[in-house]
């Protein structure tokens, strides 16, 4: 199989959307959010029913078609392949990563993995040549209830061992982001802080500005 050129993930605001939102509201908010140019868009695999998957993913692709924002599927490499999405984000390092990751790379897919405080799994992900890591949960979060809070020292230790992009996720609000100043990271993942905002584009712009100020 010929290796395809893959998308690139840049630093900034990594937007996660929840398919369980009312569809018209989801798509309207997404269209506004995309105008503020998040660095990536992840489709959370939280579909109310399987019958919605194809239709909704196609609508999301259409909204994003005029942008260069990579679209990443959560946990389902088969959907990323079927719908021509740019990558797959795994909630944990899959047990078959030794064989599955090379196949995804041949398809030109970005690969991301959520991690927490287990340094061995972090090192395994790095050795597996993932494209980025996402630490969850930095703070208490209604959308990251299964994650323990991340030890900031683990993030520092990881940064010392790799140059791949590091994203921080879970409960990061415009008020709490300042608490991340001591960490060296590339971006933050946001769900409700953008998609539930009255003006999603304005919300992304505010996060981006705070992130820029944090790194000065």
C-alpha positions, -999 to +999 in steps of 0.1 A: +000+000+000+014+034-010+019+057+019-002+089+017+007+123+027-009+131+061-023+163+076-003+182+101-014+192+136-003+226+147-003+243+181-034+261+193-070+252+202-080+216+196-118+216+193-138+185+204-174+182+193-201+161+210-224+144+185-250+140+213-258+177+210-290+186+192-279+184+156-289+218+143-273+235+173-241+214+169-237+222+132-245+259+137-220+262+165-194+243+145-198+266+115-191+296+137-162+279+156-145+269+124-143+305+113-119+311+142-095+284+129-089+259+157-058+237+150-078+205+148-114+191+151-121+159+169-154+141+166-161+125+199-176+090+195-206+099+217-233+093+190-268+087+205-274+060+178-253+043+152-277+054+124-266+090+128-229+083+122-226+085+084-250+115+080-235+136+107-199+130+098-207+139+062-223+172+073-193+180+095-169+173+066-190+196+044-188+225+069-150+220+073-144+214+035-132+250+029-108+250+058-075+232+062-084+220+097-077+183+102-107+162+112-099+135+137-122+106+147-123+094+183-116+057+188-128+044+154-101+040+127-127+022+105-148+054+103-117+076+097-109+053+068-145+050+055-152+088+055-117+100+045-110+117+078-075+130+087-067+109+118-078+089+148-076+098+185-076+070+210-088+074+245-060+050+255-032+032+238-049+003+221-036-032+228-029-039+191-010-006+185+021-025+172+002-037+142-027-011+139-006+021+140+016+012+110-016+005+090-030+039+100+003+056+091+002+040+056-032+055+052-018+089+060-037+092+093-027+114+122-026+094+155-032+109+189-036+092+223-050+105+256-028+098+285-027+104+322-002+096+349+013+063+338+047+072+324+053+037+310+022+040+287+033+075+277+067+062+267+051+033+248+030+059+229+061+079+220+079+048+209+049+039+188+054+072+169+021+089+177+017+124+163+006+140+195-004+133+231-033+147+251-032+148+289-065+144+306-078+156+330-060+188+341-089+199+362-123+185+372-145+182+341-181+172+333-169+157+299-138+139+313-153+120+343-133+089+337-099+106+340-079+111+371-064+145+376-030+148+358+001+153+379+018+184+364+052+168+370+043+140+345+037+167+318+071+182+326+088+148+325+071+140+292+082+172+276+118+165+286+116+132+267+099+142+235+093+171+211+060+158+198+030+181+203+014+180+238-022+190+244-038+195+277-075+186+282-102+184+309-119+213+327-097+240+311-117+273+312-107+308+305-103+313+342-082+281+349-059+283+320-035+306+339-027+277+362-010+259+333+017+286+330+045+264+345+040+238+318+055+235+283+028+224+260+014+231+225-023+236+229-055+228+248-085+207+240-119+223+246-154+209+243-182+228+262-161+259+266-165+266+229-195+246+217-218+258+245-207+294+242-231+320+228-204+329+202-181+299+196-158+319+173-153+345+200-147+318+226-119+302+205-104+336+199-103+343+236-087+309+244-062+315+217-053+349+230-050+336+266-028+307+253-005+333+235-003+354+266+006+324+287+036+316+265+051+351+264 
